Amino acid sequence: MDSTPIVVHPPTPTGGRRVAIQGYVAGIARSDADLVAFLCQAGVTVHSALLDDEAWVKWRGGRAHHYAAL
């Protein structure tokens, strides 16, 4: 398991990124709004810089905030 609480996996071939929170898959995000919704559902208080905070979110593969298919 990754030590970063939130892992945003590489974009899928059809677009969207799998999101894991504390090791559990929350779903496929197709935008930052989807990602924020998953975090809120998990009880995470989201502030404006959270998605770019490397202590909280690890973006794997592709660019951060990029959800289109590779």
C-alpha positions in Angstrom: 0.0 0.0 0.0 1.2 3.5 -0.8 1.9 5.8 2.2 0.1 8.7 0.5 -3.5 8.7 1.6 -4.9 9.5 -1.9 -3.6 7.9 -5.1 -4.8 9.0 -8.5 -3.7 6.3 -11.0 -2.8 6.8 -14.6 -5.5 7.6 -17.1 -7.3 4.6 -18.5 -7.4 3.9 -22.3 -11.0 5.2 -22.3 -10.3 8.2 -20.1 -10.7 8.8 -16.4 -8.4 7.9 -13.6 -8.9 5.3 -10.8 -8.8 6.9 -7.4 -7.8 5.1 -4.2 -8.3 6.6 -0.8 -6.5 4.8 2.0 -6.0 1.8 -0.2 -9.6 1.5 -1.2 -10.8 2.2 -4.7 -13.3 5.1 -4.6 -14.1 5.1 -8.3 -13.1 6.5 -11.7 -12.7 10.3 -11.8 -13.1 12.1 -15.1 -12.4 15.5 -13.6 -11.2 17.3 -10.5 -14.9 17.7 -9.6 -15.3 13.9 -9.5 -12.1 13.6 -7.4 -13.3 16.2 -4.9 -16.7 14.4 -4.7 -15.0 11.1 -3.9 -12.9 12.8 -1.2 -16.0 14.4 0.3 -17.8 11.1 0.3 -14.8 9.6 2.2 -15.0 12.4 4.8 -11.9 14.3 3.6 -12.1 18.0 4.2 -11.0 19.5 0.8 -9.2 22.8 0.7 -8.1 24.7 -2.4 -4.5 23.3 -2.4 -5.2 19.7 -1.3 -5.1 18.2 -4.8 -1.6 19.6 -5.3 -0.3 18.6 -1.9 2.1 15.8 -2.4 1.8 14.7 1.3 -1.9 13.9 0.5 -2.3 13.2 -3.2 0.0 11.1 -5.4 -0.6 11.5 -9.1 0.7 8.4 -11.0 1.3 8.5 -14.7 0.3 11.4 -16.9 0.0 14.9 -15.8 -1.8 16.0 -12.6 -5.4 17.1 -13.3 -5.4 15.4 -16.7 -8.1 12.8 -17.2 -8.2 12.2 -20.9 -7.1 8.8 -22.4 -3.4 8.5 -23.1 
